[in-house]
Amino acid sequence: MKTIKNIHIRTSTKRILTKKLFSLFALLLMTSILTTSCNPTDDADDNQQNEVPPTAQAFDNLRAIAMDNHTQTFIFNADDGYISLTSENGVQININANCLTDNGNPVSGNVTLEYVEIFEKGSMLTTNKPTMGKLPNGDKALLVSGGEFFIEATQNGTVLDTTCGLHLAIPTNLTGGPDPDMSLWTGEIDADGNLVWDEIEDPNGAGGEPFVEGDNYYPVFEGFGWTNVDRFYNDPRPKTTIQVQAPEGYDNQNSSIYLSYDGEAPALAQLDTYDETLNIFSEHYGQIPIGLECHVIFVTESDGEWRYAIKPVTIAADDIITFYLGETTVGTEASLITLMNDLP
């Protein structure tokens, strides 16, 4: 009996030690899991850790595909004179084909019209057509849009001109109803490939304004290219500058940062300056309202699709916002547009 008792004591001691070791191991494992799961900066996903930043060309190609997906094509005969076309969203495009010229010469025969219309922030983002307008001092500030438009006529690959204005009828319900403060803007692509809007002024210095009647804006655009029905965003709160740091390896050539103001659906700001040394995107004009509730969006390319992160933020003075690769998601253009359009 004594021998059996000693065996029992040794066995019990072994079990107790085993349980303690197991408990210690479990505690260490749980601590490791909690530490990893609570820190999004660790980029724990192996695929993201091994992600190679895209080239600038790959990112540009993604945006070019988005533009193609938003482009509508019409073919008409210039000999038919006055042409009226209707877009997918119900915009009526009226063109006097007798005014079309090729190097100053009248045009005859079939003409191809390429047309883009953008009414929502998701499409503004994927095509890189934000609503940033020039202030009188040259700074940029957010515009609220009644629609962005690109119109170009070609014949046999040659871009045509027009000596007449282009008349549009734009349903106001596409951008939240009629707004009497809207004016007309023309867009130019800058050296960085970003679209910047300049307000159209008449010879007396007044801004061009679209005629509003019933449920439509009736603008008259001076010619082909990018045009917009817009107004400046107005917020009386004190303003600040914000900075955003992208993940390592991502800069203003292979990624971009946008800002969506909550409650302003047809509008999208872009942080258009970049500090290469600090890897910082900035809105350096000091036009962001302090206390603004918004969403900051990081986008780039990954294997032919969009990699993105959308972060809710309440703006504080001199805010610095940081994105980590572990926060990003890869998805299609359609999924990104849906997420953007669902933002408040």
C-alpha positions in Angstrom: 0.0 0.0 0.0 2.8 2.4 0.8 4.3 1.9 -2.7 0.9 2.6 -4.4 0.5 5.7 -2.3 3.9 7.1 -3.4 3.0 6.4 -7.0 -0.3 8.3 -6.6 1.5 11.3 -5.0 4.0 11.5 -7.8 1.3 11.2 -10.4 -0.8 13.9 -8.8 2.2 16.2 -8.7 2.9 15.6 -12.3 -0.7 16.4 -13.2 -0.6 19.7 -11.2 2.7 20.8 -12.9 1.2 19.9 -16.4 -1.9 21.9 -15.7 0.2 24.9 -14.5 2.4 24.7 -17.6 -0.7 24.4 -19.9 -2.3 27.4 -18.1 0.8 29.5 -18.5 1.1 28.5 -22.2 -2.6 29.4 -22.7 -2.2 32.7 -21.0 0.8 33.6 -23.2 -1.0 32.6 -26.3 -4.1 34.6 -25.4 -1.9 37.7 -24.6 -0.2 37.3 -28.0 -3.6 37.0 -29.8 -5.1 40.0 -28.1 -2.0 42.1 -28.7 -2.0 41.2 -32.4 -5.7 41.7 -32.9 -5.8 45.1 -31.2 -3.0 46.6 -33.3 -4.0 47.2 -36.9 -0.6 48.6 -37.7 1.1 45.2 -37.6 -0.2 44.2 -41.0 -0.7 40.7 -39.8 -2.1 39.4 -43.0 0.7 37.6 -44.9 -0.6 38.8 -48.3 -0.5 42.4 -47.2 2.9 42.0 -45.7 4.2 40.7 -49.0 2.2 43.3 -51.1 4.5 45.2 -53.5 3.3 48.8 -54.1 2.0 49.3 -57.7 3.7 51.4 -60.3 2.3 54.8 -61.2 1.4 53.3 -64.6 -0.7 50.5 -63.0 -2.6 53.1 -60.9 -3.2 55.3 -64.0 -4.4 52.3 -65.9 -7.0 51.6 -63.2 -8.3 55.2 -63.5 -8.3 55.0 -67.3 -10.5 51.8 -67.1 -12.9 53.7 -64.8 -13.1 56.6 -67.3 -13.9 54.1 -70.1 -16.6 52.6 -67.9 -18.2 56.0 -67.5 -17.9 57.1 -71.2 -21.0 57.0 -73.4 -20.6 57.2 -77.2 -23.0 58.7 -79.7 -22.7 58.7 -83.5 -24.7 61.3 -85.6 -24.6 62.8 -89.1 -23.3 66.4 -89.1 -25.5 67.1 -92.1 -28.6 66.7 -89.9 -28.1 70.1 -88.4 -29.5 70.5 -84.9 -28.8 67.3 -82.9 -30.5 66.3 -79.6 -29.1 63.3 -77.6 -30.2 61.8 -74.3 -27.7 60.3 -71.8 -28.1 57.3 -69.5 -29.1 59.6 -66.6 -31.6 61.6 -68.7 -29.4 64.6 -69.5 -30.4 66.2 -72.8 -27.4 67.2 -75.0 -28.2 69.7 -77.7 -25.6 70.4 -80.4 -25.8 72.5 -83.6 -23.8 70.3 -86.0 -23.6 73.1 -88.5 -21.1 74.8 -86.0 -18.7 71.8 -86.0 -15.3 72.5 -87.6 -12.1 70.6 -88.4 -9.2 73.1 -88.4 -11.6 75.8 -89.2 -13.4 73.9 -92.0 -17.1 72.9 -91.8 -17.7 69.2 -91.1 -19.9 66.8 -93.0 -20.7 63.2 -92.5 -20.6 60.9 -89.4 -19.3 62.4 -86.1 -18.5 60.5 -82.9 -19.4 62.2 -79.6 -17.8 60.9 -76.4 -19.7 62.0 -73.3 -19.0 61.5 -69.6 -21.4 62.5 -66.8 -20.5 62.3 -63.1 -23.0 63.0 -60.3 -21.8 60.9 -57.4 -18.7 60.9 -55.2 -17.9 57.2 -56.0 -17.5 58.0 -59.7 -15.6 61.2 -58.9 -13.1 59.1 -57.0 -12.5 56.2 -59.4 -12.2 58.5 -62.4 -10.1 61.0 -60.3 -12.5 63.9 -61.0 -12.9 65.6 -57.6 -14.7 68.9 -57.1 -11.9 71.3 -56.2 -12.3 74.8 -57.4 -9.8 77.7 -57.6 -10.3 80.6 -55.3 -9.5 84.1 -56.5 -6.1 83.9 -54.8 -5.2 80.6 -56.5 -5.9 78.4 -53.6 -8.4 75.5 -53.9 -11.5 74.7 -52.0 -14.3 72.2 -52.1 -17.1 72.6 -54.6 -20.6 71.0 -54.3 -21.6 69.7 -57.7 -24.7 69.7 -59.8 -22.9 67.5 -62.3 -19.5 67.1 -64.0 -19.4 66.7 -67.8 -16.9 65.8 -70.5 -17.9 66.3 -74.1 -15.7 65.7 -77.2 -16.6 65.3 -80.9 -14.2 63.6 -83.3 -14.2 62.5 -86.9 -11.8 59.9 -88.2 -9.9 60.3 -84.9 -9.5 64.1 -85.3 -10.8 66.2 -82.4 -13.4 68.8 -83.7 -14.1 72.3 -82.6 -17.4 74.2 -82.4 -18.3 77.8 -83.0 -21.5 77.5 -81.0 -22.4 76.8 -77.4 -23.5 73.4 -76.2 -27.0 73.4 -74.6 -27.7 70.9 -71.8 -30.8 70.1 -69.8 -29.7 68.5 -66.5 -32.2 67.0 -64.1 -31.7 68.6 -60.7 -32.9 65.5 -58.9 -29.6 63.8 -59.8 -27.8 66.0 -57.3 -30.4 66.7 -54.6 -32.7 69.3 -56.3 -32.3 72.8 -57.7 -29.7 75.1 -56.2 -29.9 78.8 -57.3 -26.3 79.4 -56.2 -24.8 77.1 -58.8 -22.5 78.6 -61.4 -20.6 77.2 -64.4 -17.0 76.0 -64.3 -14.5 74.7 -66.8 -12.0 72.0 -66.0 -8.3 71.6 -66.8 -6.0 68.6 -66.2 -2.9 69.8 -64.4 0.7 68.5 -64.6 0.0 65.9 -62.0 -3.1 64.5 -63.9 -5.6 66.1 -61.5 -8.7 68.0 -62.6 -8.9 71.6 -61.4 -12.0 73.8 -61.9 -12.1 77.5 -62.9 -15.3 79.5 -62.6 -16.5 80.9 -66.0 -16.9 84.6 -65.9 -18.6 87.0 -68.3 -16.9 90.2 -69.5 -18.4 92.1 -66.7 -16.8 89.9 -64.1 -19.9 88.0 -63.0 -20.0 84.2 -62.8 -21.7 82.3 -65.5 -25.0 80.8 -64.1 -27.1 78.0 -65.4 -30.7 78.9 -66.0 -32.9 76.9 -63.5 -36.5 76.1 -64.4 -38.7 73.4 -63.0 -36.6 70.3 -62.5 -33.7 71.1 -64.7 -30.5 73.2 -65.0 -30.1 74.7 -68.4 -26.4 75.6 -68.8 -24.8 76.7 -72.0 -21.2 75.4 -72.3 -18.8 77.4 -74.4 -17.2 74.4 -76.1 -16.0 70.9 -75.7 -13.9 69.5 -72.8 -14.6 69.4 -69.0 -17.4 71.5 -67.6 -19.3 71.6 -64.3 -22.3 73.0 -62.6 -21.0 73.9 -59.1 -20.8 76.2 -56.1 -18.3 76.6 -53.3 -19.0 74.7 -50.1 -19.8 77.1 -47.3 -19.1 76.5 -43.6 -18.6 79.3 -41.1 -16.5 77.3 -38.6 -12.8 78.0 -38.2 -10.6 76.3 -40.7 -7.4 74.2 -40.5 -5.0 72.2 -42.6 -4.8 68.4 -42.3 -2.1 65.9 -43.2 -2.5 62.3 -44.1 0.3 59.7 -44.1 -0.1 56.8 -46.6 1.4 53.3 -46.0 5.1 52.9 -46.6 5.9 52.7 -50.3 2.7 54.6 -51.4 3.0 58.1 -52.7 1.2 60.6 -54.9 2.2 58.6 -58.0 0.7 55.2 -57.1 -2.0 56.3 -54.7 -4.3 59.1 -53.7 -6.1 60.6 -50.7 -9.6 62.0 -50.9 -11.9 63.6 -48.4 -15.7 63.1 -48.3 -17.7 65.6 -46.2 -20.6 64.0 -44.4 -23.9 65.5 -45.6 -22.5 66.7 -48.9 -23.2 63.9 -51.3 -22.2 65.4 -54.7 -18.8 66.6 -53.6 -15.3 65.1 -53.1 -12.1 66.9 -52.0 -8.6 65.8 -52.8 -5.4 66.2 -50.9 -3.4 67.4 -53.8 0.0 68.2 -52.3 2.6 65.7 -51.3 5.8 65.9 -49.2 8.2 63.1 -50.4 10.5 63.3 -47.4 7.7 62.8 -44.8 5.4 60.7 -47.1 2.6 63.1 -46.2 -0.4 64.2 -48.3 -1.8 67.6 -47.4 -4.6 70.0 -47.9 -2.2 73.0 -47.4 -4.7 75.7 -48.1 -6.3 75.7 -44.6 -9.8 75.2 -45.9 -11.0 72.3 -43.8 -13.6 73.2 -41.1 -12.6 72.2 -37.5 -15.2 69.8 -36.1 -16.2 68.6 -39.6 -17.4 65.0 -39.6 -16.0 63.4 -42.7 -14.4 60.3 -44.2 -10.8 60.1 -45.4 -10.2 57.7 -48.2 -6.9 56.1 -49.3 -6.9 54.4 -52.7 -4.3 52.5 -54.8 -4.0 49.6 -57.2 -3.5 45.9 -56.4 -3.4 43.2 -59.2 -5.8 45.1 -61.4 -8.3 46.0 -58.7 -8.7 48.7 -56.2 -7.1 48.6 -52.8 -8.7 51.1 -50.4 -9.4 52.1 -46.8 -12.2 54.5 -45.7 -11.7 56.0 -42.3 -14.3 58.2 -40.4 -12.8 61.3 -38.9 -13.8 64.4 -37.0 -11.4 67.1 -38.0 -9.2 68.6 -35.3 -6.8 71.5 -35.7 -3.6 70.5 -37.6 -4.8 66.9 -37.7 -2.4 64.1 -38.8 -4.2 61.0 -40.0 -2.3 57.7 -40.7 -3.2 54.8 -42.9 -1.7 51.3 -42.5 -1.8 48.6 -45.2 -3.4 46.3 -42.7 -6.5 48.5 -42.7 -7.0 48.2 -46.5 -9.4 46.1 -48.5 -9.1 44.9 -52.1 -12.3 45.1 -54.3 -13.8 45.9 -57.6 -14.5 49.4 -59.0 -18.2 48.7 -58.5 -17.8 47.7 -54.9 -15.7 50.9 -54.2 -18.3 53.1 -55.9 -21.1 51.6 -53.9 -19.2 52.1 -50.6 -18.4 55.7 -51.5 -22.0 56.5 -52.5 -23.3 54.9 -49.3 -21.3 57.3 -47.2 -23.4 59.9 -45.3 
